[in-house]
Amino acid sequence: MTTVAAVAQLLVALAFISIPMLRHRYGATTAKANAEAELRRQGVPTGVLAENKLNFDAAGHETAVPASVAAVMVTVAALNLAGNHWGQLLTWVFSSLVLVGNGLILWSQLTAVQSVQKAFERKGDPTLRRIDVPALLKAAESGFPTWTPILQNVRHSMVFAGSIIALVAVGLA
């Protein structure tokens, strides 16, 4: 059963790096260009994005965290494949953390518009307050391939299912 856990963990690792790869490819180019075009349409200076560190690529922690999670999952999978007892213990720890973390990621995606609006309001900048955030985010999203929402759903499904399968597999081992 630890082999089943390991395969599930490897799939979770792949799922975790899928979105940063997509964002690296399209975020700094077409998504940013579309967001800037929307800001121009709204009469807002495009420099407001950089000034407020709003980007659509996977810079900084948006790549480091998923890559770290993927590396941990690969390591734990290797331990499980090797039959090392640490693999089972670490599966309980990290697969549980991944389940909770992915729930938070999903929540942040579902509440992105409200989060950005609140962040803009907190800054007290009148330029930020007049931005139509739903239109801005929709414009940025249009810079990604049309299959991006499918990838996001597959990614979340794989992470949730893979983590649960790994936990059940080590529980039965």
N, C-alpha and C positions, 0 to 999 in steps of 0.2 A: 504493500500500500504506500510505502514511502516513495516509490517510483511515480505513482499517480500524483502524490503531493508535489514532487519535483517538477513534473510536466506542467501541472497547474501553475506552479510558481514561475516557471520560465515564460508561460503565456502572460502572466501578470506583469512580468518585467517588460516584455515586448509591448504590452498595452500601455504601460507607463511612459515609454519613450515615443509612442506614436504621435501624440499631440505636439510635444515640443519640436519634433522633426517637421511636422506640418507648419507650425508657426514660424520656424526658422526659414522655411522655404518661401512662404507667402506673406508673413506678417510685416516685415520691414519694407516690403515692396508694394504689392497691390493693395493689401489691407490698409497700410499707412496712406498710400496715395488716395484711396477712396475716402478715408476719414478726413484727409486734408481737403479734398474736393467738397465734402459735405460741410466742413467748417467755413470754407469760402462761400458756399451757397447761403449759409446762415449769417454771413458777414462778420465772422469771427477770425482773428489772426491765427494762422496755422501754427505759429510758434508756441501757442498755448499748450500743445501736446507735449513738446519737449520740456517746456518750463515746468510742467506739472508731472513729468515723468510718466506720461501715459503713452504706452507703446503696445504694439500688437504682435511683436515677435516674442520669442521665448528667451529673453535676456535674463541674466543673473539667476535669481532663485527659481525662476520659472523653468529653467533647464537643470540647475544643480539639484533641486529636490527630486524631480522625477528620475534623473539619472542615478542619484543616490539610492532611491527606493529600488530601482531596477538592479543596481549592483548588489544590494542586500538580498534581494529575492534570488538572484543568480547564485550567490554564495550559499544561501540556505538550501536551494535546490541541489547544489553540488554536494553539500553535506548529506542530504537525504539520499541522493543517488549512491553515495559512498557507504551508506548504512551507518553513518556516525550518529551516535545518540544525541549530539547537540542539534542535529538537524530537526528532530522532532520538537525539542524544547523551543528552539528559535522560530520554528513554524508557528507555534502557539503565540509567541510574542509578536512577531512581525506580521503575520497574516491578520491577526486581530487589529493591529495598528493600521494596517493598510485598509481594512474594512471601514474603520472609523474615519481615517483620512480621506478615503474616496467619497464617503458620505458628505464630508465637509467641502470637498471639491465640487461635487454635484450641487450642493446648496449654493455655493458661491457663483456657480454658472447660472443657476436659476434666478438668482437675485442680483445679477450684475448691473442691470439698469439702476435699481434702487441704490446699490452700493456706490456707484459712480456719482449719482445725483447727490447723495448725502456727503460724499467726499468733497465734491465741488462746493456745496453749501457751507461746509465747515471752513473752507479756505477763506470765505468772505470776499472773494474776488468777483466783482460784478460781471466781468467778461465770462467767467466760468458759469455763473448763475444763468446767463441767458442762452447757454448751449442747450439745444434739443438733444438730450443724451440718447433717447431711444433711436433717433435718426442717425446720430453719430455712430453708435454701436452697430446698427443695421448696415450702414455704409461700409464700415470696417469688415463686418462679416461677409459682405458681398465680394470682398477681395480674396476670399478663400474658395477652394473648389466647391461645387454644388454638393459633393458627397461628404463634406466635412461633418454635417450633423449625423450622418450614418456612422462615420468613423467614431464620433464622440459616443454615440449610443453603444456601439460594439465595444469600445474601450471600457465604458462603465460596466457593461454586462460582463465582460471578461474579467475585470478586476473583482467585482462582487462575486461572481460564480467561481472564479479561480481561487480566491481566498477561502471561500466556504468549502470548496472541494478539498483544498489542501488541509484545512482544519479537520474535516471529517476523515480524510485519509489517514492522518497521523493519529487521530483518535481511535481508529480501528486497527492500527498497526500494533 
